[in-house]
Amino acid sequence: MILRLCLLLALLVPLTAQAHVNLAAAPIGRMDLPWWRQRFEHTRQEARAHPNARLVWLGDSITEYWHREGKHPYQQILPIWRHYYGRYDALNFGLIGDTTASVIWRIDHGEFAGLHPRLVVLLIGANNLGRTHWGAGQTVPGIEAVVDDLHRHVPRAHVLLLGILPSIRSAWISAQTRTINAALARHYAASSLVTFRDVGHVLETGGRPDPALYVDPRMHPPEPALHPDAEGMRRIAAALQPTIERLMR
């Protein structure tokens, strides 16, 4: 009877341990998606082509939008990137739809191989609150895991961690965003390796996200505001510039 109980417990322990894995803090790749695989390989090619890059932006589609251009003024974001970051031979490691888990996977699979940046600007977490529905309890440790992974792979780089930007998706997402940003601000308040900045207020009017500063409401059909437009990105860059200049010295 005792032996049977021990065997039953031995079988249950792995299942219990598995149930406590925080997927937001685990490396999960998206290599089954051809376009994602191609974009990931492109970032690695960029790293090889620019080994002396001093600044890297790392994140999801909001970061990838730094290289966006289009026929409308609100789509002309690449010139803003060049104005603020061209002097640093900066690299854009943004991939559409990425969560903290997929960013960890990218770091672990050589995205920063051969690089020795002075600064990594990290903006991640918005997609954790989307389809995966990973709230603050999972996303805060997930973002911390990304930061820890960066310290392992580019130990000499300072991390400028940005708060999740405000969006107009749901009341739950807005509440989780505020909770996450507050937790990260507390966690890194005394850190010498990480600087936390929440610049979401530059996208707000009267304390609420201003849809006029986002690309998505202008799409056909319109989508919930998530990605800042050219003016929104300019405001973000301007708000961050004093901090970036200080950290790049």
N, C-alpha and C positions, 0 to 999 in steps of 0.2 A: 504494500500500500504506500509506504514511504517512498519507495523507488519510483512508483508510478507518478506520485506527486512531484518528485524532483524532475522527472522527465517532462512532465507537463509544464512546469515552471521554466525549464530550459527552452522549450519551444516558444513560450510566450514572451520571454525577455527580448528577443530580436524584434518581435512585432511591437512591443511597447516602446523600445528605443526608436524604431522607425517612426512611430506616431509622433515623437517629440522632435523630429527633424524640422527645422525652420527652412522651408524651401527658398525663402527670400534671401537667406544667407548661404545657400548652397550653389555651386557652379552648375548652371544649366545652359547648355549651348542651344543654338537654333540652326545647326548646320543642315537640317532637313529642308530648309527653305533656300532655294538656289540664289535668290536675290540677296538674302542675308549673308550667305556664304561668300558671295562675290564682294559685298561691301566690307565684310570682315577682312578678306584678303587684300582689299584695296587699302585699308588702314595699315596693314602690315607692310605693304609696298611703300606707303608714304613714310613709315618709320625708317625703312631701309634707305630711302632716298633723302631723308632729312635727319641724319644721326645727331646733328647739333641743335635740333629743335629745343628751345629753352622753355616753351610753354605748350601744354597740351590741354585742350578741353575734352572732357570725357563724359558721355551721357547717352541720352536717347535721341528722339527725333527733334526735340527742341534744340539740342546741340548741333545736330546735323543741319538744321535750318540756317546755321551761320553761313553756309555756302549756297543758300537759295538765291536765285535770280528769276525774274519774270518780266512780263510786259507791263505790269502795274507797279507804281511806286511802292506800294506796301509790300511787294515781293522782293525789293532790291535790298537784300540783307548782306550779301557778300561784300559790297563796298564798305559797309560798316566794319565787318571783320577785318578787312585789309587796313582800314584806317587805324583801328585800335590795336591789332595784333600782328600786323605784317612785320613790324620791326623785330619781333621775337622769333621769326621763322616758325610760327605756331602751327600745330597740327590739330585737326578736327576729328576726334574719335567718337562721333555720334552715330548711333544706329537706330532706325525707326523701330518703335515698339519694345525696346529693351527694358528689362527690369533690372533690379540689383543682381539677380541671379545670373542673367546673361552677361552683365558687365564683369562679374567675377570670373565667369568662364573665359571671357575674352582676355582678361589680364593673365589668367593661368595658362593660356595657350599662345603666349608670345606676342601680344599686341605691343608691349613696351620693350621687347627684346632689342638690345643695342642702344636704347635711349637713356639719356641722363638729364631729364628736364629739371629746370630750376623750380617750376611750379606746375601743378596739375589742378585745373579748375574742374570740380566734380559737381554735376547737376544731374541727379537721378532720383527716382522714386515715384514720379507721376504715374507711370504705367503699373506700378505695384497696386495702385488704387483702382485700376481699371478692371479688365477681365479677370485677373487673378484674385482680385478683391483681398489683397494682403493689407490689413490695416496697420495702425501704428505699432501694435505689439509685435508684428513680424517685420515691418519695414524699417523701423529704427535699428534693430540688430542687423538687418540686411545692409543698410547704408554703412554702419560701423564696420561690417565685414569687408565691404569694398575698400574703405579707407585702410583697414589693416592689411589687405592684400596689396594695395599700392605701396605701403611702407615696406613690404617684403620685396617687391619687384623693382621699385625705384626708391631706395631708402634715403637718397639725398634730396628728394623732391619734397617741397612743402605742399600741402594740400589745402586749397581754398575750397571749402565745402559750402555750396549754396543751398539755401532752403528751397524746398519744393515750391514752385511758383503757383500763384493763385490761378484757378480755372473756374469755369462756369459749367460744371458737369452735374453735381448733385450736392445736396446739403451734407450727406455723409462724407463725401470726398473733401469738401471744404473743411469740415470739422477735423477729419483725420490729418489734413495738411497742417492745420494750426498745431495740433498735438505733436506731430512729428517734428516740426520746426522748433517748437519750444523744448522738446526733449534733446534735440541735437545741440541747441544753443547751450543748454545746461551741461551736457556731456563734455563739450569741447571748450568750455569757457576758459579753462586754465591751461590748455594744451599749447605746447611750444612747437608742435609739428603740424597742427591743423588750425586754420582760421575759419570760423563759421560766419557767413554773412547771409542775411535774409533781405533780399532787395525786392521782394514781391510788391511792396507798397508803390513802386514806380509804375506798376500796371493797374493801379486802382484810382478810382475817383469817388470821393466820399466814403472811403473805407471798403468799397466793393470793386471787384475786377471790372475794368472798363472794356466792353466788347469791341469798342472802336480801336483797341490796341492789339487785336488778335486777328490772325489770318482766317481761322476756321469759319466764323460767321459769314465770310464773303464767299465761301465755297458754294458750289452748286451740286447737290443741295447743301444748304448751310449745316454746319456741325457745331457742337458745343465748343466754346472758347477754351483753347488749350495752348496753342502755339502763338507766341507774340509775333506781331508783324514787324516791319522794318523800324517803325518808330518805337515800338515796345523794346526791340532788341537794342536800339540805340540808347534808350534810357537805361537798360540793364548795363550796357558797356560803360556808359558814363558814370553810373553809380559805383561800379566796381573799379574804375580806373585808378583812383588814389590808392586803394588797397593793393591792386596788382603792381603798380609802380613801386610801392614800398617793398613788396615781397620779392620783386625781381631784382632788387639792388644786390 
